[in-house]
Amino acid sequence: MLKSLFRLFAPSKPFVSPTQKQLDYAALCGVAISNDMDREAVSNAIDAAFASDPKLKFKISARRKRKAKDIQVIADEMSAADKRTLKKWESAADEHDHFIVVYKSGRDTIVDILECDDVRFDTVAKMIVIEFFSPHIEEVLVGWDGKKEIRELELCWDQPLTLSTSEIIKSKKIKIFEDQVKKYQSAIERKLKELSE
């Protein structure tokens, strides 16, 4: 079933999940993370780890070197096609590019506009994994006209979403900004129509 994930309004204080990049860094720091910890709580736990261990910076450096060696061994064995795919997504992550993405989620096919945050090679599953942010539409205060607050709808990319390249059916780069809510909706509607034909 084709689905769109239009997210209308976020709750006043939404739970913002930690990103995979943040969780990976917490693991490097030796910080234990529980499922009820939001992005801010994980950040605070990392800060506390640094405050309690003056040598943590050096430990992280050593752990990174060991991990880089393991990843390099796997990278050397990757196919040329996988190397090109990894390079493409690394470039997109560096620029925090946006993509209209058609992907599989269980039995459903989802269409959404996602922001590329990071890419990594999952050494356990031996697959390329992309870390995205998915958006919701939020009403934000933009000014005051002398009598009342002026509010507008904006896109807020803040919900982490992890996809492997095998889950992505199609992806195309798209230029979109926070205030382009109508463009977000119409782009998804066009893609849903195209996929239904």
LOVODO-920016 format. One record per residue: residue in three letters; x, y, z of N, C-alpha, C in turn. Coordinates in steps of 0.02 Angstrom, whole numbers. Atoms other than C-alpha are relative to their C-alpha. Layout:
N
+------+--------+--------+--------+--------+--------+--------+--------+--------+--------+
| nupa |   n.px |   n.py |   n.pz |  ca.px |  ca.py |  ca.pz |   c.px |   c.py |   c.pz |
+------+--------+--------+--------+--------+--------+--------+--------+--------+--------+
|  ala |      X |      Y |      Z |      X |      Y |      Z |      X |      Y |      Z |
...
+------+--------+--------+--------+--------+--------+--------+--------+--------+--------+
***
This chain:
197
+------+--------+--------+--------+--------+--------+--------+--------+--------+--------+
| nupa |   n.px |   n.py |   n.pz |  ca.px |  ca.py |  ca.pz |   c.px |   c.py |   c.pz |
+------+--------+--------+--------+--------+--------+--------+--------+--------+--------+
|  met |     42 |    -59 |      0 |      0 |      0 |      0 |     44 |     62 |      0 |
|  leu |    -37 |    -64 |      3 |     63 |    174 |    -48 |    -23 |     45 |     57 |
|  lys |     18 |    -44 |    -55 |     70 |    295 |     96 |     41 |     64 |     -2 |
|  ser |    -35 |    -62 |    -10 |    115 |    475 |    127 |      3 |     10 |     75 |
|  leu |     -5 |    -12 |    -72 |    176 |    529 |    298 |     -5 |     74 |     16 |
|  phe |      9 |    -70 |    -18 |    108 |    706 |    306 |     -4 |      5 |     76 |
|  arg |      2 |    -11 |    -72 |    144 |    762 |    483 |    -26 |     70 |     11 |
|  leu |     30 |    -67 |     -5 |     29 |    905 |    526 |     31 |     40 |     57 |
|  phe |    -26 |    -42 |    -53 |     63 |    979 |    696 |     33 |    -42 |     54 |
|  ala |    -35 |     37 |    -53 |    189 |    922 |    824 |    -31 |     19 |     67 |
|  pro |     23 |    -18 |    -67 |    138 |    913 |   1007 |     44 |     56 |     27 |
|  ser |    -36 |    -58 |    -25 |    194 |   1060 |   1112 |     72 |    -17 |     21 |
|  lys |    -67 |     22 |    -18 |    343 |    961 |   1181 |     10 |    -71 |    -26 |
|  pro |     -7 |     67 |     28 |    375 |    817 |   1061 |     62 |    -35 |     26 |
|  phe |    -59 |     40 |    -17 |    493 |    676 |   1108 |     44 |     -1 |    -62 |
|  val |    -47 |     -2 |     56 |    644 |    702 |    997 |     51 |    -55 |     10 |
|  ser |    -44 |     58 |     -7 |    736 |    538 |    972 |     72 |     19 |    -13 |
|  pro |    -71 |    -12 |     16 |    926 |    535 |    975 |     14 |    -23 |    -71 |
|  thr |    -20 |     21 |     67 |   1008 |    523 |    805 |     46 |    -60 |      7 |
|  gln |    -46 |     57 |     -2 |   1108 |    368 |    759 |     71 |     24 |     10 |
|  lys |    -66 |    -28 |     -8 |   1262 |    478 |    748 |     14 |     14 |     74 |
|  gln |     -6 |    -15 |    -71 |   1231 |    534 |    928 |      7 |    -65 |     41 |
|  leu |     -4 |     64 |    -35 |   1202 |    355 |    986 |     68 |    -34 |    -10 |
|  asp |    -66 |     29 |     15 |   1362 |    297 |    899 |     54 |     35 |     41 |
|  tyr |    -48 |    -38 |    -40 |   1458 |    436 |    986 |     -5 |    -17 |     74 |
|  ala |     10 |     20 |    -70 |   1381 |    390 |   1154 |     33 |    -68 |     13 |
|  ala |    -31 |     66 |     -7 |   1440 |    210 |   1125 |     76 |      8 |      3 |
|  leu |    -72 |    -13 |     -2 |   1616 |    275 |   1089 |     22 |     27 |     69 |
|  cys |    -14 |    -29 |    -65 |   1607 |    370 |   1254 |    -12 |    -49 |     57 |
|  gly |     16 |     49 |    -52 |   1549 |    214 |   1347 |    -61 |     19 |     40 |
|  val |     61 |    -23 |    -35 |   1383 |    296 |   1392 |    -57 |    -48 |    -13 |
|  ala |     58 |     45 |      7 |   1236 |    180 |   1425 |    -62 |     42 |    -16 |
|  ile |     59 |    -37 |     22 |   1078 |    237 |   1336 |    -63 |    -44 |      8 |
|  ser |     63 |     37 |     -7 |    900 |    185 |   1379 |    -51 |     28 |    -50 |
|  asn |     49 |    -18 |     51 |    748 |    192 |   1264 |    -39 |     64 |     16 |
|  asp |     40 |    -59 |    -18 |    665 |    333 |   1362 |     41 |     64 |     -2 |
|  met |    -42 |    -60 |      4 |    811 |    453 |   1336 |     -9 |     36 |    -66 |
|  asp |      8 |    -39 |     62 |    778 |    593 |   1211 |     68 |     29 |    -19 |
|  arg |    -62 |    -26 |     27 |    909 |    687 |   1111 |     38 |     42 |     52 |
|  glu |    -32 |    -43 |    -50 |    942 |    814 |   1250 |     29 |    -42 |     58 |
|  ala |    -23 |     42 |    -55 |    958 |    678 |   1384 |     65 |    -37 |    -19 |
|  val |    -61 |     34 |     23 |   1087 |    584 |   1279 |     58 |     49 |     -1 |
|  ser |    -52 |    -52 |      2 |   1184 |    745 |   1252 |     26 |     15 |     70 |
|  asn |    -19 |    -13 |    -69 |   1183 |    778 |   1440 |     42 |    -57 |     29 |
|  ala |    -37 |     59 |    -24 |   1243 |    600 |   1475 |     72 |     -1 |    -28 |
|  ile |    -67 |     -4 |     31 |   1389 |    623 |   1353 |     41 |     53 |     36 |
|  asp |    -35 |    -53 |    -36 |   1435 |    788 |   1438 |     22 |    -23 |     69 |
|  ala |    -16 |     25 |    -67 |   1430 |    702 |   1609 |     58 |    -50 |     -3 |
|  ala |    -55 |     49 |      7 |   1545 |    563 |   1545 |     67 |     36 |     -7 |
|  phe |    -61 |    -40 |      8 |   1674 |    693 |   1491 |     21 |     33 |     65 |
|  ala |    -14 |    -34 |    -64 |   1659 |    783 |   1657 |     29 |    -49 |     52 |
|  ser |    -23 |     49 |    -50 |   1690 |    622 |   1755 |     64 |    -37 |    -19 |
|  asp |    -60 |     36 |     22 |   1834 |    554 |   1651 |     45 |     45 |    -42 |
|  pro |    -45 |    -46 |     36 |   1976 |    673 |   1603 |     36 |    -33 |    -59 |
|  lys |    -36 |     35 |     54 |   2054 |    538 |   1491 |    -47 |    -25 |    -55 |
|  leu |     49 |     27 |     47 |   1895 |    504 |   1392 |     17 |     20 |    -72 |
|  lys |    -17 |    -23 |     68 |   1953 |    607 |   1242 |     51 |    -48 |    -33 |
|  phe |    -52 |     45 |     26 |   2106 |    492 |   1222 |    -27 |    -70 |    -12 |
|  lys |     32 |     66 |      8 |   2001 |    334 |   1245 |    -41 |     -2 |    -63 |
|  ile |     42 |     -4 |     60 |   1881 |    391 |   1109 |     44 |     -3 |    -62 |
|  ser |    -45 |     -1 |     57 |   2027 |    425 |    991 |     25 |    -71 |    -16 |
|  ala |    -25 |     68 |      9 |   2096 |    248 |   1018 |    -56 |    -45 |    -27 |
|  arg |     57 |     40 |     23 |   1922 |    170 |    994 |    -16 |     15 |    -73 |
|  arg |     13 |    -20 |     69 |   1898 |    269 |    833 |     51 |    -32 |    -48 |
|  lys |    -53 |     29 |     42 |   2064 |    207 |    763 |    -12 |    -74 |    -12 |
|  arg |     15 |     72 |      7 |   2017 |     26 |    798 |    -59 |    -11 |    -46 |
|  lys |     60 |      6 |     42 |   1846 |     50 |    719 |     16 |     16 |    -73 |
|  ala |    -18 |    -20 |     68 |   1921 |    137 |    566 |     37 |    -56 |    -36 |
|  lys |    -36 |     56 |     30 |   2037 |    -12 |    537 |    -49 |    -55 |    -22 |
|  asp |     50 |     52 |     16 |   1889 |   -133 |    543 |    -41 |     20 |    -62 |
|  ile |     40 |    -24 |     56 |   1788 |    -24 |    423 |     40 |     -1 |    -65 |
|  gln |    -42 |     -1 |     59 |   1935 |     -8 |    303 |      6 |    -69 |    -31 |
|  val |     -3 |     69 |     25 |   1949 |   -197 |    289 |    -62 |    -17 |    -40 |
|  ile |     63 |     12 |     34 |   1765 |   -206 |    242 |     -5 |     41 |    -64 |
|  ala |      3 |    -45 |     58 |   1778 |    -56 |    124 |     42 |    -27 |    -58 |
|  asp |    -43 |     28 |     52 |   1920 |   -141 |     30 |    -33 |    -58 |    -37 |
|  glu |     34 |     58 |     30 |   1807 |   -291 |     -2 |    -66 |     19 |    -35 |
|  met |     64 |    -22 |     31 |   1657 |   -186 |    -62 |      5 |     -1 |    -76 |
|  ser |      3 |     -3 |     74 |   1602 |   -196 |   -243 |      6 |     72 |    -23 |
|  ala |     -6 |    -67 |     28 |   1631 |    -48 |   -358 |    -66 |     38 |      4 |
|  ala |     67 |    -31 |     -3 |   1442 |    -15 |   -362 |    -15 |     25 |     71 |
|  asp |     11 |    -20 |    -69 |   1433 |    -10 |   -171 |     43 |     60 |     18 |
|  lys |    -45 |    -57 |    -14 |   1582 |    108 |   -164 |    -29 |     65 |    -30 |
|  arg |     31 |    -60 |     32 |   1494 |    227 |   -287 |    -61 |     23 |     41 |
|  thr |     60 |    -16 |    -40 |   1332 |    218 |   -184 |     20 |     34 |     65 |
|  leu |    -23 |    -29 |    -63 |   1426 |    254 |    -23 |     25 |     71 |    -10 |
|  lys |    -26 |    -66 |     15 |   1515 |    402 |   -102 |    -56 |     50 |    -13 |
|  lys |     57 |    -44 |     15 |   1350 |    474 |   -167 |    -34 |     23 |     64 |
|  trp |     36 |    -18 |    -61 |   1267 |    469 |      4 |     45 |     37 |     49 |
|  glu |    -46 |    -39 |    -42 |   1424 |    532 |     94 |     -1 |     73 |    -21 |
|  ser |      3 |    -69 |     26 |   1419 |    686 |    -19 |    -66 |     33 |     21 |
|  ala |     66 |    -27 |    -20 |   1232 |    709 |     17 |     -2 |     16 |     74 |
|  ala |     -1 |    -11 |    -73 |   1262 |    693 |    205 |     42 |     62 |     17 |
|  asp |    -43 |    -59 |    -12 |   1402 |    823 |    199 |    -38 |     65 |    -12 |
|  glu |     39 |    -61 |     18 |   1281 |    948 |    119 |    -68 |      3 |     34 |
|  his |     67 |      6 |    -30 |   1128 |    893 |    220 |    -55 |     10 |    -53 |
|  asp |     47 |     -6 |     56 |   1036 |    875 |     54 |    -68 |    -31 |     18 |
|  his |     67 |     28 |     -7 |    849 |    841 |     44 |    -15 |    -43 |    -61 |
|  phe |     19 |     46 |     52 |    778 |    698 |    -58 |    -74 |    -18 |      7 |
|  ile |     65 |     32 |     -3 |    605 |    641 |   -106 |     15 |    -74 |     -7 |
|  val |    -20 |     70 |     -5 |    619 |    460 |    -57 |    -62 |    -45 |      1 |
|  val |     51 |     53 |     -1 |    509 |    310 |    -96 |     34 |    -60 |     31 |
|  tyr |    -33 |     55 |    -35 |    548 |    171 |     26 |    -50 |    -50 |     29 |
|  lys |     41 |     54 |    -29 |    483 |      9 |     98 |      2 |      4 |     76 |
|  ser |      5 |      5 |    -73 |    421 |      1 |    277 |    -49 |    -56 |     15 |
|  gly |     44 |     59 |     -7 |    354 |   -172 |    313 |    -32 |    -15 |    -66 |
|  arg |     37 |     13 |     62 |    218 |   -203 |    184 |    -17 |     64 |    -37 |
|  asp |     19 |    -64 |     30 |    194 |    -18 |    148 |     57 |     30 |    -41 |
|  thr |    -47 |    -41 |     38 |    278 |     93 |     20 |    -13 |     72 |     21 |
|  ile |      7 |    -68 |    -27 |    309 |    265 |     95 |     33 |     50 |    -46 |
|  val |    -29 |    -56 |     38 |    340 |    430 |      6 |      8 |     59 |     49 |
|  asp |    -11 |    -58 |    -44 |    419 |    573 |    102 |     61 |     40 |    -25 |
|  ile |    -60 |    -40 |     15 |    546 |    714 |     86 |     43 |     -2 |     63 |
|  leu |    -44 |     12 |    -56 |    694 |    673 |    198 |     64 |     40 |     -7 |
|  glu |    -65 |    -35 |     -1 |    852 |    764 |    249 |     54 |    -51 |     16 |
|  cys |    -55 |     47 |    -10 |   1012 |    663 |    233 |     48 |     26 |     53 |
|  asp |    -42 |    -22 |    -55 |   1114 |    672 |    393 |     67 |    -38 |      3 |
|  asp |    -62 |     38 |     -6 |   1241 |    531 |    387 |     -7 |    -65 |    -40 |
|  val |     -1 |     65 |     33 |   1290 |    370 |    298 |     55 |    -41 |     32 |
|  arg |    -50 |     43 |    -30 |   1383 |    221 |    366 |     -7 |    -70 |    -30 |
|  phe |      3 |     69 |     21 |   1425 |     44 |    323 |    -11 |    -42 |     62 |
|  asp |     16 |     42 |    -58 |   1342 |    -75 |    447 |     44 |    -62 |     -5 |
|  thr |    -49 |     55 |      3 |   1484 |   -196 |    483 |    -30 |    -67 |     19 |
|  val |     33 |     62 |    -20 |   1367 |   -325 |    560 |    -43 |    -27 |    -57 |
|  ala |     45 |     20 |     54 |   1233 |   -328 |    424 |     33 |      3 |    -68 |
|  lys |    -37 |     -8 |     63 |   1362 |   -286 |    290 |    -43 |     35 |    -54 |
|  met |     40 |    -39 |     47 |   1252 |   -154 |    208 |     10 |     75 |     13 |
|  ile |     -4 |    -72 |     -6 |   1252 |     33 |    175 |    -64 |     26 |     32 |
|  val |     57 |    -26 |    -38 |   1139 |    125 |    296 |      3 |     77 |     -2 |
|  ile |      3 |    -74 |      2 |   1081 |    306 |    277 |    -42 |     24 |     59 |
|  glu |     36 |    -32 |    -55 |   1029 |    412 |    425 |    -33 |     63 |    -27 |
|  phe |     39 |    -58 |     23 |    891 |    533 |    377 |    -34 |     34 |     59 |
|  phe |     48 |    -32 |    -44 |    783 |    659 |    467 |    -65 |      6 |    -40 |
|  ser |     65 |    -11 |     32 |    597 |    657 |    425 |    -33 |     60 |     33 |
|  pro |     27 |    -62 |    -28 |    493 |    815 |    449 |    -70 |     -7 |     29 |
|  his |     71 |    -12 |    -16 |    334 |    869 |    532 |    -14 |     73 |    -14 |
|  ile |     20 |    -69 |     14 |    237 |   1029 |    498 |    -20 |     32 |     66 |
|  glu |      9 |    -32 |    -64 |    240 |   1149 |    643 |    -20 |     73 |     -9 |
|  glu |     18 |    -71 |      1 |    159 |   1318 |    676 |     50 |     37 |     44 |
|  val |    -51 |    -36 |    -37 |    295 |   1440 |    728 |    -14 |     75 |      1 |
|  leu |      8 |    -72 |     -7 |    295 |   1619 |    790 |     54 |     35 |    -41 |
|  val |    -48 |    -34 |     43 |    377 |   1732 |    660 |      2 |     76 |     12 |
|  gly |      0 |    -72 |    -12 |    331 |   1906 |    722 |    -61 |     24 |     38 |
|  trp |     54 |    -34 |    -36 |    210 |   2030 |    797 |    -21 |     60 |    -42 |
|  asp |     22 |    -56 |     42 |    102 |   2153 |    699 |    -25 |     60 |     40 |
|  gly |     22 |    -55 |    -43 |     68 |   2268 |    847 |    -63 |    -17 |     38 |
|  lys |     63 |     21 |    -32 |    -96 |   2182 |    891 |      1 |    -74 |     18 |
|  lys |      1 |     73 |    -12 |    -65 |   1996 |    879 |     63 |    -32 |    -27 |
|  glu |    -58 |     38 |     24 |     66 |   1864 |    851 |    -12 |    -22 |    -72 |
|  ile |      4 |     25 |     69 |    104 |   1817 |    671 |     32 |    -70 |      0 |
|  arg |    -24 |     69 |      1 |    120 |   1629 |    649 |     -3 |    -28 |    -70 |
|  glu |     -2 |     32 |     65 |    167 |   1527 |    497 |     15 |    -74 |      9 |
|  leu |    -17 |     71 |      0 |    181 |   1343 |    455 |     70 |     -9 |    -28 |
|  glu |    -67 |     15 |     24 |    357 |   1277 |    437 |     13 |    -75 |      6 |
|  leu |    -22 |     69 |     -3 |    438 |   1109 |    404 |     57 |     -5 |     50 |
|  cys |    -52 |     10 |    -50 |    543 |   1045 |    547 |     27 |    -71 |     -7 |
|  trp |    -31 |     66 |      8 |    662 |    902 |    503 |     36 |    -17 |     64 |
|  asp |    -32 |     16 |    -64 |    702 |    823 |    671 |    -11 |    -72 |     24 |
|  gln |     13 |     69 |    -21 |    640 |    642 |    678 |     47 |    -48 |    -36 |
|  pro |    -48 |     45 |     33 |    781 |    516 |    646 |    -35 |    -59 |    -34 |
|  leu |     25 |     57 |     38 |    745 |    382 |    516 |     60 |    -34 |    -33 |
|  thr |    -55 |     38 |     27 |    868 |    246 |    470 |    -26 |    -47 |    -55 |
|  leu |     18 |     44 |     56 |    855 |    160 |    300 |     62 |    -31 |    -30 |
|  ser |    -54 |     31 |     38 |    966 |     35 |    214 |    -13 |     14 |    -74 |
|  thr |     10 |    -12 |     71 |    994 |     57 |     28 |    -47 |    -51 |    -31 |
|  ser |     46 |     51 |     26 |    895 |   -104 |      1 |    -73 |     19 |     12 |
|  glu |     69 |    -22 |    -14 |    740 |    -19 |     76 |    -21 |     58 |    -44 |
|  ile |     15 |    -59 |     41 |    753 |    133 |    -39 |    -16 |    -23 |    -71 |
|  ile |     20 |     19 |     68 |    656 |    107 |   -201 |     23 |     53 |    -50 |
|  lys |    -20 |    -56 |     43 |    685 |    280 |   -276 |     20 |     58 |     45 |
|  ser |    -17 |    -61 |    -37 |    768 |    440 |   -219 |     23 |     52 |    -51 |
|  lys |    -19 |    -54 |     44 |    789 |    608 |   -303 |     11 |     63 |     42 |
|  lys |    -15 |    -61 |    -38 |    871 |    765 |   -236 |    -52 |     54 |    -15 |
|  ile |     49 |    -54 |      9 |    752 |    910 |   -208 |     21 |     60 |     42 |
|  lys |    -15 |    -61 |    -38 |    780 |   1091 |   -155 |    -64 |     20 |     36 |
|  ile |     59 |    -20 |    -39 |    660 |   1135 |    -15 |     23 |     34 |     64 |
|  phe |    -17 |    -37 |    -60 |    661 |   1255 |    131 |    -57 |     -5 |     51 |
|  glu |     47 |      8 |    -56 |    572 |   1263 |    299 |    -68 |     30 |    -13 |
|  asp |     64 |    -35 |      9 |    438 |   1384 |    240 |    -40 |    -26 |    -60 |
|  gln |     33 |     24 |     61 |    391 |   1283 |     84 |    -45 |    -61 |     14 |
|  val |     46 |     54 |    -20 |    251 |   1179 |    161 |    -41 |    -24 |    -60 |
|  lys |     40 |     19 |     58 |    145 |   1184 |      3 |     41 |    -39 |    -51 |
|  lys |    -44 |     37 |     46 |    293 |   1127 |   -103 |     10 |    -72 |     26 |
|  tyr |     -8 |     66 |    -31 |    320 |    983 |     19 |    -61 |    -44 |    -15 |
|  gln |     61 |     39 |     10 |    139 |    926 |      6 |    -11 |    -16 |    -74 |
|  ser |     14 |     11 |     71 |    123 |    948 |   -183 |     51 |    -48 |    -31 |
|  ala |    -51 |     46 |     27 |    289 |    858 |   -218 |    -17 |    -72 |     18 |
|  ile |     19 |     67 |    -20 |    230 |    708 |   -119 |    -62 |    -24 |    -36 |
|  glu |     61 |     18 |     36 |     58 |    710 |   -199 |     15 |    -20 |    -73 |
|  arg |    -19 |     17 |     69 |    138 |    711 |   -373 |     34 |    -68 |     -4 |
|  lys |    -36 |     64 |     -1 |    251 |    566 |   -328 |    -48 |    -58 |     13 |
|  leu |     50 |     53 |    -13 |    105 |    465 |   -257 |    -42 |    -14 |    -62 |
|  lys |     40 |      8 |     62 |      5 |    497 |   -416 |     41 |    -38 |    -53 |
|  glu |    -44 |     32 |     49 |    154 |    446 |   -525 |      8 |    -75 |     15 |
|  leu |     -9 |     70 |    -19 |    178 |    284 |   -427 |    -64 |    -41 |     -7 |
|  ser |     64 |     34 |      5 |     -8 |    243 |   -436 |    -20 |    -15 |    -72 |
|  glu |     20 |      7 |     71 |    -18 |    258 |   -626 |     28 |    -64 |    -31 |
+------+--------+--------+--------+--------+--------+--------+--------+--------+--------+
***
